[in-house]
Amino acid sequence: MIERKPGTPNPDGRYVLYWMQINRRLHFNYALEYAASRANELEKPLLILEAVRAEYPWGSERTHHFLLEGMAEHQHELARRGVTYYPFLEDQPGHGKGLLRLLAGKSCLVVSDEYPAYIIPEHNAAFAKQSQVPFYTVDSNGILPLNLTDKAPSSAFNFRRILQNNFVRFFSEPPVPDPLDNLKVATPAVIPTSALQTYPHAGWRLVDRNCFINRLPLDHNIGKLDIGGTRSAGLQRMKEFVHHELNYYAERRSHPDEDGTSRLSPWLHFGKISAHEVVSEVFERMPAGWSFRQLEDCKGKRNGFFRADESVEGFLDELITWRETGFHFCHHRPDYDQYEALPEWAKQTLHDHLPDERDYIYSYEELASAQTHDELWNAAQNQLRREGRIHNYMRMLWGKKVLEWTPDPQTALQYLIDLNNWYAIDGRDPNSYSGIFWIFGRFDRAWGPERPIFGKVRYMTSNSARNKVRLKSYLEKYQ
Ligand SMILES: Cc1cc2nc3c(=O)[nH]c(=O)nc-3n(C[C@H](O)[C@H](O)[C@H](O)COP(=O)(O)OP(=O)(O)OC[C@H]3O[C@@H](n4cnc5c(N)ncnc54)[C@H](O)[C@@H]3O)c2cc1C
């Protein structure tokens, strides 16, 4: 927990306010758990505020639908359980300004989500300055808390060692499954009338979502997905994957034709499901006698720590090591999205190869509309446009080619951030920056021999992809 605005709780406060910003779930959520415990301690009701602006960086119909689907689910669940929920949707940019301050003014204290990327660090810093009541942010992002590390990890290997040394300790203190289960004060929180008059309850907008979203200043070319922005959709996918598909993860994950990964990143990104519960679900399949408490340091080796088969080891390595390497990086490096934050060796080698001739140069618009000479690349971009995701292997190739086809690495970086964050439903995440900056050498090492344009940065070609992985049906599907 970070005490962003210290002080004693407002004695006249009507409720404890939980401002749900990014970990948009009612279960396995340390921040909500903390807010509920403070409400119990003060013997006050809890008020949950979940708000969405009309306009935000890379805001599209796609992200808005996902968010609102999740809010409609919360409205239903919280009404059933008698917990006061205030869903607010801006209908015009700026119309929500002042709502948080107004609600906080009538609260005992405010709790929100700690998160190291996108607009959340700015939100938290700005609110801490203006809040008249104590304000806390709580990290419910992963297994290892962000304040465990004292600097940005330089590689997944480096972070894996920290993980192996600390996993048992932190996994032994999971968030409670249902933080709303033991709320002492059962009476609803009284929302100030002035708030409801100026900032109407989302109401019908959560029901008639198409009608509402169509009128907003969002990118309407990036359309709704059919995967469902709810926690129940995320849980269903988690169970399908863990109990039926995980066995084949090692064998299938790199082959675009097999599509053998979990596809959980959208729900992880919006905090609909927690990494703790995914890991617990995986542990449930372990053989009798296996216990995570017996896990021991494995000297940072990729395989063996979980004493499981290659599929389980591989999946948990992505979900914990790779995912949290990026979170910890962003936490320690506010410049995580800047070219300058690349390792020195990578910047130097890319600089040395700046004069190299590029066989193809594409504009942002040509890339966005999948108009290149390379059918593999176009297929990946088409998948991104249609489904809001790219198969992981193709995502790496997709990024490497943009570096090759732009006048300089800075332009490539900007194009990749925009393409990824506009179209990907899991975009705008610390993982987005891990993946994109990995294209340019972050978390990687120098490779030889030196190649044109890439220098010592790892190189990938469409031809080698064709030889290495199965992608015939992928190409047919996304051409
Ligand atoms: C250029 C580029 C851009 C990327 N942009 C994003 C992004 O915007 N959002 C995003 O979540 N991931 C991003 N990634 C990482 C990775 O491609 C996705 O996390 C993964 O493909 C999501 O599919 P999945 O849920 O089926 O993964 P699975 O293989 O089932 O893995 C489970 C989870 O582990 C995490 N994970 C898996 N691979 C990685 C990885 N390489 N780095 C960090 N975490 C990982 C994700 O949370 C994922 O949901 C990017 C990678 C590249 C190369």
The ligand as a Tripos MOL2 file, in Angstrom:
@<TRIPOS>MOLECULE
LIG
   53    58     1     0     0
SMALL
NO_CHARGES

@<TRIPOS>ATOM
      1 C1          5.6690   -6.2310  -30.5420 C.3       1 LIG1
      2 C2          4.9680   -6.8520  -29.3620 C.ar      1 LIG1
      3 C3          3.9020   -6.1930  -28.7590 C.ar      1 LIG1
      4 C4          3.2650   -6.7500  -27.6460 C.ar      1 LIG1
      5 N1          2.2120   -6.0650  -27.0910 N.ar      1 LIG1
      6 C5          1.5700   -6.6030  -26.0150 C.ar      1 LIG1
      7 C6          0.4620   -5.9160  -25.4380 C.ar      1 LIG1
      8 O1          0.0570   -4.8450  -25.8890 O.2       1 LIG1
      9 N2         -0.1510   -6.4750  -24.3700 N.ar      1 LIG1
     10 C7          0.2450   -7.6920  -23.8660 C.ar      1 LIG1
     11 O2         -0.3700   -8.1650  -22.9050 O.2       1 LIG1
     12 N3          1.2930   -8.3450  -24.3920 N.ar      1 LIG1
     13 C8          1.9570   -7.8560  -25.4540 C.ar      1 LIG1
     14 N4          3.0060   -8.5420  -26.0130 N.ar      1 LIG1
     15 C9          3.4720   -9.7860  -25.3740 C.3       1 LIG1
     16 C10         2.7920  -11.0760  -25.8770 C.3       1 LIG1
     17 O3          2.7870  -11.1040  -27.2690 O.3       1 LIG1
     18 C11         1.3550  -11.2100  -25.3720 C.3       1 LIG1
     19 O4          1.3260  -11.0320  -23.9670 O.3       1 LIG1
     20 C12         0.7520  -12.5730  -25.6730 C.3       1 LIG1
     21 O5          0.8290  -12.8400  -27.0390 O.3       1 LIG1
     22 C13        -0.6960  -12.5850  -25.2270 C.3       1 LIG1
     23 O6         -1.3090  -13.7780  -25.6300 O.3       1 LIG1
     24 P1         -1.7550  -14.8590  -24.5810 P.3       1 LIG1
     25 O7         -2.5480  -14.2310  -23.4930 O.co2     1 LIG1
     26 O8         -2.3870  -15.9600  -25.3460 O.co2     1 LIG1
     27 O9         -0.3510  -15.3210  -23.9860 O.3       1 LIG1
     28 P2          0.1070  -16.6380  -23.2420 P.3       1 LIG1
     29 O10         1.2420  -17.2060  -24.0080 O.co2     1 LIG1
     30 O11        -1.0250  -17.5250  -22.9390 O.co2     1 LIG1
     31 O12         0.7430  -16.0680  -21.8880 O.3       1 LIG1
     32 C14        -0.0160  -15.8180  -20.7000 C.3       1 LIG1
     33 C15         0.2030  -14.3900  -20.2670 C.3       1 LIG1
     34 O13         1.5730  -14.1460  -20.0120 O.3       1 LIG1
     35 C16         1.9140  -12.8110  -20.3940 C.3       1 LIG1
     36 N5          2.8770  -12.8550  -21.5000 N.ar      1 LIG1
     37 C17         2.9630  -13.7810  -22.4890 C.ar      1 LIG1
     38 N6          3.9920  -13.4870  -23.3160 N.ar      1 LIG1
     39 C18         4.5440  -12.3560  -22.8400 C.ar      1 LIG1
     40 C19         5.6390  -11.5570  -23.2570 C.ar      1 LIG1
     41 N7          6.3990  -11.8810  -24.3130 N.pl3     1 LIG1
     42 N8          5.9270  -10.4360  -22.5500 N.ar      1 LIG1
     43 C20         5.2110  -10.1090  -21.4630 C.ar      1 LIG1
     44 N9          4.1630  -10.8460  -21.0080 N.ar      1 LIG1
     45 C21         3.8360  -11.9460  -21.6950 C.ar      1 LIG1
     46 C22         0.6270  -12.1560  -20.8600 C.3       1 LIG1
     47 O14         0.0390  -11.4980  -19.7670 O.3       1 LIG1
     48 C23        -0.1960  -13.3480  -21.2880 C.3       1 LIG1
     49 O15        -1.5770  -13.1080  -21.2880 O.3       1 LIG1
     50 C24         3.6830   -7.9950  -27.1290 C.ar      1 LIG1
     51 C25         4.7500   -8.6620  -27.7480 C.ar      1 LIG1
     52 C26         5.3820   -8.1010  -28.8490 C.ar      1 LIG1
     53 C27         6.5200   -8.8390  -29.4840 C.3       1 LIG1
@<TRIPOS>BOND
     1     1     2 1
     2     2     3 ar
     3     2    52 ar
     4     3     4 ar
     5     4     5 ar
     6     4    50 ar
     7     5     6 ar
     8     6     7 ar
     9     6    13 1
    10     7     8 2
    11     7     9 ar
    12     9    10 ar
    13    10    11 2
    14    10    12 ar
    15    12    13 ar
    16    13    14 ar
    17    14    15 1
    18    14    50 ar
    19    15    16 1
    20    16    17 1
    21    16    18 1
    22    18    19 1
    23    18    20 1
    24    20    21 1
    25    20    22 1
    26    22    23 1
    27    23    24 1
    28    24    25 2
    29    24    26 1
    30    24    27 1
    31    27    28 1
    32    28    29 2
    33    28    30 1
    34    28    31 1
    35    31    32 1
    36    32    33 1
    37    33    34 1
    38    33    48 1
    39    34    35 1
    40    35    36 1
    41    35    46 1
    42    36    37 ar
    43    36    45 ar
    44    37    38 ar
    45    38    39 ar
    46    39    40 ar
    47    39    45 ar
    48    40    41 1
    49    40    42 ar
    50    42    43 ar
    51    43    44 ar
    52    44    45 ar
    53    46    47 1
    54    46    48 1
    55    48    49 1
    56    50    51 ar
    57    51    52 ar
    58    52    53 1
@<TRIPOS>SUBSTRUCTURE
     1 LIG1         1 GROUP 0 **** ****
